Amino acid sequence: MLRRFFLASPSLFLNLRPPRVLFSSADASEFIKKETSKFPEEVDLMIIGSGAAGLSCAVRASELGVNSTLLVEKEPLIGGSSKMCGGHFSVADTVFQKLNHIKDSPAFFYRDLIEAGGGKNDPSLVQKFIEAGRAQFDFLYKNNIRPMSLWASGGSDIPRGHVFNPYEIVFFLLDKARNSNVKIVSSARAVGIELNPVSQTQVVTVEYLGQRLKVKTAVTLLASGGFANNRKMLQQYLNDLENIQVFSGNGNTGDGHRIGLKLGGQLIDTEFIKPSYGFIQNAADPNDFTMIFYGGAVILNQEGHRFANESTSYKDIGLTALQQTNGRSFIVFDENIRLKQLESRPPEARLWKNLNEHTSHVYFANSIAEAARRAGLHPINTEKTIREYNQIVEKGLELPFGRKSLSGGFGKPVKIEKPPFYVMPASLGIMGTYCGLKVNDKTQLVKNDGQIIPNVLAAGEIMGGVHGENFTPGCGFGKALAFGRVAGETAYSLIQP
Ligand SMILES: Cc1cc2nc3c(=O)[nH]c(=O)nc-3n(C[C@H](O)[C@H](O)[C@H](O)COP(=O)(O)OP(=O)(O)OC[C@H]3O[C@@H](n4cnc5c(N)ncnc54)[C@H](O)[C@@H]3O)c2cc1C
């Protein structure tokens, strides 16, 4: 009917006035001129990137007395990977651990990080990470930013993964920075740094509203995150991208790495980029990710056999999982483990709450064999594997593949015995690159020839050296929070008269 009316009334179109133009090109150039004129020409501290590292640096530097800071963010939205992460922040010997009667110490944490990293981590960075992480945790805690629960890091029996709401941290830091005179401009992309070794200053070029602006500064922090969203760069260091999904902040394309390399910096630890294990198949969202194996679930291959120590790093599990038949693996657990996971890791509620017959990421049934059959793994072997697993757990013996305890930390491995039983086909994803630019423990860039560029800093996911050959969960967000703080302190010490 409507169509006939329009066809019969061509005049209607002729009579239509042209759409109202909101901005003429003169308006637009006026707008650009006005906005870019507000852009500072000179600051003490320039920060590239608005994730946990950039914001922590901004807040710490201004707390200490740095007066003029400009933070540029290339995306329209603030927060990068930090805002979308699981909020898991590994710290040792905290008041929250004490409240939960957990004994921990910086020395235990140091031991666990070096062990997980295969001794390939830089000891001075590990030490600094532990100290500064704790200081940043205390700062957040004092400001009433509190963890929701405690969780363990793969490879350790001690629960020191403090699970925060990452939004709460990012927006707390953002507000704090704004209230401390830090100028924050989004949709502004830093593209290069020119050093003036004589005057000890530098000029940062920023693309903003189609213009190239120059900002003179004493210190620059590269806090632009990793490069997981740069497929070309990723391909240089990682095979088998076919079976791997990528989840990372949109802007994480390695800009800061390129800037740092151009200044003579070096990229280290690229051989240790590994995908993380625990995504559902066809994950649509980074939160379609579980660590339920640290809470007692086991991982089986298509033949129904265990093949890994489920309590080790989810990076190591991932590489072994890719080697199984068709690269397939399945996470198996029972009702007790599901309920405990809901309680101890609230971000996983989206996966484990309100399951019904339409749920497509996990299969469940009242017998293990039936749940296994539905998910497409060998039902008889699966039943046998779980029976034997339960017998060993009951006797308190060490399980095959060296599983002695739960990374969940709250004790020993548990039996998988209470129906319904669950089987989740799992997959892998890249959530960060974790390798990065070489820095010293003050976050100053170290060049190929070993010399330091004192006034160019790098903190957060962009820096290498902390993790060694294995990323310990809770140490990515944690690294950004800790070393952002360190960068703020270094910037202050360089800027103060
Ligand atoms: C889904 C997911 C879950 C995760 N869960 C955890 C977890 O629970 N625990 C943990 O420890 N780690 C976790 N990580 C990793 C962790 O989130 C990151 O390593 C950490 O937050 C990185 O912080 P950052 O400040 O270094 O970088 P980001 O938070 O990524 O911020 C970098 C910012 O720089 C901007 N930028 C880039 N280039 C430029 C440029 N040229 N100019 C201006 N701005 C630029 C980017 O747009 C981005 O906003 C997770 C990551 C993901 C993706």
PDBQT file of the ligand as one rigid body, heavy atoms in Angstrom, charges set to zero:
ROOT
HETATM    1  C1  LIG A 501      39.493 -10.608  27.004  1.00  0.00    +0.000 C 
HETATM    2  C2  LIG A 501      40.712 -10.354  27.798  1.00  0.00    +0.000 A 
HETATM    3  C3  LIG A 501      40.774 -10.819  29.101  1.00  0.00    +0.000 A 
HETATM    4  C4  LIG A 501      41.938 -10.590  29.851  1.00  0.00    +0.000 A 
HETATM    5  N1  LIG A 501      41.938 -10.965  31.147  1.00  0.00    +0.000 NA
HETATM    6  C5  LIG A 501      43.013 -10.686  31.909  1.00  0.00    +0.000 A 
HETATM    7  C6  LIG A 501      42.975 -10.925  33.286  1.00  0.00    +0.000 A 
HETATM    8  O1  LIG A 501      41.958 -11.292  33.861  1.00  0.00    +0.000 OA
HETATM    9  N2  LIG A 501      44.125 -10.703  33.996  1.00  0.00    +0.000 N 
HETATM   10  C7  LIG A 501      45.256 -10.243  33.412  1.00  0.00    +0.000 A 
HETATM   11  O2  LIG A 501      46.268 -10.091  34.107  1.00  0.00    +0.000 OA
HETATM   12  N3  LIG A 501      45.291  -9.916  32.109  1.00  0.00    +0.000 NA
HETATM   13  C8  LIG A 501      44.187 -10.107  31.353  1.00  0.00    +0.000 A 
HETATM   14  N4  LIG A 501      44.188  -9.748  30.040  1.00  0.00    +0.000 N 
HETATM   15  C9  LIG A 501      45.331  -8.993  29.521  1.00  0.00    +0.000 C 
HETATM   16  C10 LIG A 501      45.277  -7.557  30.028  1.00  0.00    +0.000 C 
HETATM   17  O3  LIG A 501      43.965  -7.072  29.913  1.00  0.00    +0.000 OA
HETATM   18  C11 LIG A 501      46.227  -6.644  29.243  1.00  0.00    +0.000 C 
HETATM   19  O4  LIG A 501      47.504  -7.203  29.127  1.00  0.00    +0.000 OA
HETATM   20  C12 LIG A 501      46.356  -5.290  29.948  1.00  0.00    +0.000 C 
HETATM   21  O5  LIG A 501      45.098  -4.794  30.341  1.00  0.00    +0.000 OA
HETATM   22  C13 LIG A 501      47.041  -4.304  29.019  1.00  0.00    +0.000 C 
HETATM   23  O6  LIG A 501      46.994  -3.022  29.573  1.00  0.00    +0.000 OA
HETATM   24  P1  LIG A 501      47.726  -1.831  28.810  1.00  0.00    +0.000 P 
HETATM   25  O7  LIG A 501      47.395  -0.600  29.549  1.00  0.00    +0.000 OA
HETATM   26  O8  LIG A 501      49.136  -2.172  28.602  1.00  0.00    +0.000 OA
HETATM   27  O9  LIG A 501      47.063  -1.817  27.370  1.00  0.00    +0.000 OA
HETATM   28  P2  LIG A 501      45.540  -1.546  26.947  1.00  0.00    +0.000 P 
HETATM   29  O10 LIG A 501      44.617  -1.643  28.104  1.00  0.00    +0.000 OA
HETATM   30  O11 LIG A 501      45.251  -2.401  25.783  1.00  0.00    +0.000 OA
HETATM   31  O12 LIG A 501      45.573  -0.012  26.495  1.00  0.00    +0.000 OA
HETATM   32  C14 LIG A 501      46.341   0.391  25.404  1.00  0.00    +0.000 C 
HETATM   33  C15 LIG A 501      45.639   1.559  24.749  1.00  0.00    +0.000 C 
HETATM   34  O13 LIG A 501      46.522   2.226  23.852  1.00  0.00    +0.000 OA
HETATM   35  C16 LIG A 501      45.778   2.662  22.734  1.00  0.00    +0.000 C 
HETATM   36  N5  LIG A 501      46.685   2.931  21.604  1.00  0.00    +0.000 N 
HETATM   37  C17 LIG A 501      47.291   2.041  20.786  1.00  0.00    +0.000 A 
HETATM   38  N6  LIG A 501      48.056   2.684  19.863  1.00  0.00    +0.000 NA
HETATM   39  C18 LIG A 501      47.915   4.015  20.119  1.00  0.00    +0.000 A 
HETATM   40  C19 LIG A 501      48.429   5.172  19.488  1.00  0.00    +0.000 A 
HETATM   41  N7  LIG A 501      49.226   5.110  18.427  1.00  0.00    +0.000 N 
HETATM   42  N8  LIG A 501      48.071   6.392  19.980  1.00  0.00    +0.000 NA
HETATM   43  C20 LIG A 501      47.230   6.484  21.052  1.00  0.00    +0.000 A 
HETATM   44  N9  LIG A 501      46.705   5.401  21.667  1.00  0.00    +0.000 NA
HETATM   45  C21 LIG A 501      47.047   4.179  21.211  1.00  0.00    +0.000 A 
HETATM   46  C22 LIG A 501      44.847   1.505  22.482  1.00  0.00    +0.000 C 
HETATM   47  O14 LIG A 501      43.755   1.889  21.677  1.00  0.00    +0.000 OA
HETATM   48  C23 LIG A 501      44.454   1.116  23.907  1.00  0.00    +0.000 C 
HETATM   49  O15 LIG A 501      43.291   1.803  24.329  1.00  0.00    +0.000 OA
HETATM   50  C24 LIG A 501      43.040  -9.932  29.270  1.00  0.00    +0.000 A 
HETATM   51  C25 LIG A 501      42.955  -9.455  27.961  1.00  0.00    +0.000 A 
HETATM   52  C26 LIG A 501      41.790  -9.642  27.235  1.00  0.00    +0.000 A 
HETATM   53  C27 LIG A 501      41.698  -9.088  25.850  1.00  0.00    +0.000 C 
ENDROOT
TORSDOF 0
